């Protein structure tokens, strides 16, 4: 963890792309800043399709602005993975999540599950 914190201090910024509500995103970043006040944070919020479009457009322009993506749907995570827009990252916090929340290859860890019933 200490190495991660040192590297984060060097970068100094974290940009979250998310589909969660504005209140949830701001609350998450507020809590993050309480623990890591030396890192400037930002939040970009859109719907899942808008997220895919934005990340694809950034990729085409060779401008990768986001650090962290929260999509709220496993299907869109898989699209980003297949397009090569994500990298493997095994967070030390990953150990606290059940296996069902983890991509077996290490590309993502889901925060929660939303059920849609028709």
Secondary structure, DSSP 8 states (H G I E B T S, - for coil): -HHHHHHHHHH-EEEEEE-S-HHHHHHHHHHHHHH-TTSEEEEEE--HHHHHHHHHHHHHTT----SEEE-S-HHHHHHHHHTT-------GGGGGS-GGGB-TTSS-B-S-------
